[in-house]
Amino acid sequence: MALMINDECIACDACREECPNEAIDADDPFYVIDPDRCTECIGYYDEPNCIPVCPVDAIVPDPDNIENIEELRYKSEQLKRSE
């Protein structure tokens, strides 16, 4: 399942540097996660890197982009190939 940033975001920039897929981007008034690029860090790390660095717990599962581990792994492989 891709992650999303809710309206609790304070646009502190802590999460953006942690994303290996460059899925997090600044938007107005808070940041957004591109669900086509978010793999929950599968293919890079054991856990999503952005969640623990968020000081306000604004990063949550995106109910509109439900994916299983195999789908996230496939997406990660495709993103790596396109680099």
N, C-alpha and C positions, 0 to 999 in steps of 0.2 A: 504494500500500500504506500503510495506516495505520501509525503508529509505536506502540511500547509502551515502558514503562519496566520494566526488569528489577529483580531483587532487589539489585543493586549500588547502587541509589538511596540517597542519604543525606538525602533530604528537605530539601535546602538552599534550595528555592524559586526557584532561578535560572531554571529552564525555564518556570515558570508565567507569569511576566510577559512572556515572549517569544511566547506563543501568541496569534495574532490571532483564533482561533476559540474561545477559552476551553475548549479540550478537555482541559487538564491540571488535575487536581484533587488535593488532599491526600487520602490514605487512610492506613490504618495497616498497616504501619509505613512505607511509602513512597508516592510519588505514582503516579497512574494516568493513562492517556490514554484518553479516550472515543473509540473507533474511529468512532462515528457523526459526530463533530465534527472528527476529524483529517483534514486534506487535505494534510499535509506542506507547509503554507503556500502551496500552489498557489492562485493568485488574489490573493495578497498579495506574496510574495517568490519569488526564484528557487530558494532552498534552504530546508529546514526551519530555522527559527530556534532551536529548542530544542537541537538536537544540539551545536552548537559551544559553548554556554554550560554544558553539563553537565560538572562537574569530574571525574566518575568514569566517563564514557562509558556511562551506564546506559540511554540511549535508542537503541533498535534497531528495525529493521523488524518488524512483527507478522506472523508467518507465518499466523495465522488470519484475517487481513483483507487479502488480496491484492487490490489495485486498480490499474488502469492509469492513465495520465495523464488520459485522457478521463473516466474515472469520478471521479477526484479533482477535476477541473475542474467537472464537473457537481455534485458534492457541495458544492463551494465556492460555486457560483452559488445553489444551493438554500439554503444557510445564510445568504448575504447577503440573499436575498429575505425570509427569515423574521425578520430583525432589525428 
